[in-house]
Amino acid sequence: MQRKDEVFDYINLVVGKAYSKNEALVTANVRPLNKKNNKEITGVTSFNNCIVLFVTLDKRSKENSHKYNDIFLDNGKKLHWESQNTNTITTPHMKRIFSGESVILFVRIHEKIKSSSQPFIYIGRLSYIEHYGNKPVQVLYNVLDYQEKPNKALSAIYAWEKIDTLDIDTELPLILKKEKSSFQGRVTDIKKKKTIELYAMNKAKEDYQQQGFEVLDTSSNSPYDLECHKNGIFRRVEVKGTTTEGNAVYVTSNEVVSAHSDECETDLYIVNNINIFLQEDGNYYAEGGLVNIIENWKPEEKCLEATVYRYHLNKK
């Protein structure tokens, strides 16, 4: 019997519970994975009664062509999902999705942690809202089994955000850009960014205070975030927080100019791989993260990439 002829009994699955692919199949009363072909269940699998999606959110290790924009919106109430690049609006499982057939979702943030494969969290049922484009097809869903009081695993998935440094990326898919440009989308992004920024700032303050520095927060009125004083030593600190690996961070022209100043040395203090979680009250909290400090930071031209320009009209 082919997968498309099997009935995936998702009523047996528990929202918020972790499953390997094989455990999900067994729990849903369908054939377990074929040991000789353990890749038979891909990101999209058609069953007789539903379409099952297995999604990994963090695609930083993937090839650029496979970095699909899969992300939760509105604090987890919606999902933006991109099909595989070969899919069109006439692909059979896509036509089933557009017609309103049941879509079942499993999600994990990372494929592996310390070389150990991670299980998927069962998110539940999705309902189709709209779609756009071809190869890949962008689809917006409602998350029907959204949990108002999510466990920690669900909370992290609802809140996970790949884009935590830009307001609206001009290269975002149309539907995702529209959702993130909405009032609710902007408020959500602002809350997430503020949580990440404050978490990184507090971590930096604590670190320098533990080294015996007197720390002054200058972020509201200077092109750097902290001033640190100790026994006649004075240094500035530029703080960056991110949920990514931190291989690149966004800096302003003023921050670059300040770092090159001869007045004193500037440290670039980066907290990467921050975990962010959604709370019951709709706010966020952060934890974890790895610290990378570049002392006496002097940003080199070759390491800087122009991402935004200011265009002056009628300037002579």
Backbone hydrogen bonds, N-H to C=O, Kabsch-Sander energy under -0.5 kcal/mol:
donor,donor_aa,acceptor,acceptor_aa,energy
5,D,2,Q,-1.8
6,E,2,Q,-0.6
6,E,3,R,-1.4
8,F,6,E,-0.6
9,D,7,V,-0.9
9,D,28,A,-2.6
10,Y,8,F,-1.9
12,N,9,D,-1.4
13,L,10,Y,-1.6
15,V,13,L,-0.5
16,G,122,Y,-3.0
17,K,14,V,-2.0
19,Y,120,F,-3.3
24,A,20,S,-2.3
25,L,21,K,-2.1
26,V,22,N,-2.6
27,T,23,E,-2.5
28,A,24,A,-1.7
29,N,26,V,-1.6
30,V,25,L,-2.3
34,N,37,N,-0.5
35,K,33,L,-0.7
37,N,34,N,-1.8
40,E,37,N,-1.6
42,T,40,E,-0.9
45,T,52,V,-2.2
47,F,45,T,-0.5
47,F,50,C,-2.9
48,N,3,R,-0.6
48,N,6,E,-3.2
49,N,6,E,-0.5
51,I,102,S,-2.4
52,V,45,T,-2.8
53,L,51,I,-0.5
53,L,104,I,-3.4
54,F,43,G,-1.9
55,V,53,L,-0.5
55,V,106,F,-2.6
57,L,55,V,-0.5
57,L,108,R,-2.5
58,D,109,I,-3.0
59,K,57,L,-0.9
62,K,59,K,-1.7
66,H,63,E,-2.2
67,K,64,N,-1.4
68,Y,66,H,-1.7
70,D,68,Y,-1.6
71,I,69,N,-0.6
71,I,80,H,-2.3
73,L,78,K,-2.4
76,G,73,L,-1.0
77,K,73,L,-0.7
77,K,74,D,-1.3
78,K,73,L,-2.0
79,L,141,Y,-2.0
80,H,71,I,-3.1
81,W,79,L,-0.6
81,W,139,V,-2.8
83,S,137,V,-2.4
87,N,84,Q,-1.9
91,T,88,T,-1.4
94,M,91,T,-0.8
95,K,91,T,-2.2
96,R,92,P,-1.8
97,I,93,H,-1.8
98,F,94,M,-2.5
99,S,95,K,-1.5
100,G,97,I,-1.5
101,E,96,R,-2.0
103,V,126,L,-0.9
104,I,51,I,-3.2
105,L,124,G,-2.6
106,F,53,L,-2.4
107,V,121,I,-2.6
108,R,55,V,-2.2
113,I,116,S,-2.2
116,S,113,I,-1.5
117,S,115,S,-0.6
118,Q,111,E,-2.5
120,F,19,Y,-3.2
121,I,107,V,-3.9
122,Y,17,K,-2.4
123,I,105,L,-2.3
123,I,121,I,-0.6
124,G,105,L,-1.4
126,L,103,V,-2.7
127,S,142,N,-2.2
129,I,140,L,-2.6
130,E,140,L,-1.2
132,Y,138,Q,-2.0
135,K,87,N,-2.0
138,Q,132,Y,-3.0
139,V,81,W,-3.1
140,L,130,E,-2.8
141,Y,79,L,-2.6
142,N,127,S,-2.7
143,V,77,K,-2.8
144,L,125,R,-1.7
144,L,142,N,-1.0
145,D,125,R,-1.0
146,Y,143,V,-1.3
148,E,146,Y,-0.6
155,S,151,N,-2.8
156,A,152,K,-2.2
157,I,153,A,-1.6
158,Y,154,L,-3.1
159,A,155,S,-1.8
160,W,156,A,-1.2
164,D,162,K,-1.1
172,L,169,D,-1.9
177,K,173,P,-2.9
178,K,174,L,-2.4
179,E,175,I,-2.3
180,K,176,L,-2.6
181,S,177,K,-1.6
182,S,178,K,-0.8
182,S,179,E,-0.6
186,R,182,S,-2.7
187,V,183,F,-2.5
188,T,184,Q,-2.5
189,D,185,G,-2.3
190,I,186,R,-2.5
191,K,187,V,-2.4
192,K,188,T,-2.3
193,K,189,D,-2.7
194,K,190,I,-2.5
195,T,191,K,-2.2
196,I,192,K,-2.3
197,E,193,K,-2.9
198,L,194,K,-2.7
199,Y,195,T,-2.0
200,A,196,I,-2.3
201,M,197,E,-2.6
202,N,198,L,-2.7
203,K,199,Y,-2.0
204,A,200,A,-2.4
205,K,201,M,-2.7
206,E,202,N,-2.4
207,D,203,K,-2.2
208,Y,204,A,-2.4
209,Q,205,K,-2.5
210,Q,206,E,-2.2
211,Q,207,D,-0.9
212,G,209,Q,-1.7
213,F,208,Y,-2.3
214,E,229,H,-3.2
215,V,213,F,-0.6
216,L,227,E,-2.7
218,T,216,L,-0.7
218,T,225,D,-2.7
219,S,225,D,-0.9
221,N,218,T,-1.5
222,S,218,T,-1.2
225,D,237,V,-1.5
226,L,237,V,-2.0
227,E,216,L,-2.4
228,C,235,R,-2.8
229,H,214,E,-2.3
230,K,233,I,-2.2
233,I,230,K,-2.7
235,R,228,C,-2.1
236,R,265,E,-2.7
237,V,226,L,-2.2
238,E,267,D,-3.2
239,V,237,V,-0.6
240,K,269,Y,-2.7
242,T,271,V,-2.4
256,V,252,T,-1.9
257,V,253,S,-2.5
258,S,254,N,-2.5
259,A,255,E,-1.9
260,H,256,V,-1.3
261,S,258,S,-1.4
265,E,234,F,-0.6
267,D,236,R,-2.9
268,L,294,I,-2.6
269,Y,238,E,-3.1
269,Y,267,D,-0.7
270,I,268,L,-0.7
270,I,292,N,-2.8
271,V,240,K,-2.9
272,N,270,I,-0.7
272,N,290,L,-2.8
273,N,244,T,-2.9
274,I,242,T,-2.1
275,N,287,E,-2.5
277,F,285,Y,-3.1
279,Q,283,N,-3.4
282,G,279,Q,-1.9
285,Y,277,F,-2.0
287,E,275,N,-2.3
289,G,273,N,-0.6
290,L,272,N,-2.8
292,N,270,I,-2.9
294,I,268,L,-2.8
294,I,292,N,-0.5
295,E,293,I,-0.8
297,W,266,T,-3.5
297,W,294,I,-0.6
303,C,300,E,-1.4
304,L,301,E,-1.4
307,T,305,E,-0.5
311,Y,309,Y,-0.6
312,H,310,R,-0.5
313,L,311,Y,-0.5
315,K,312,H,-0.7
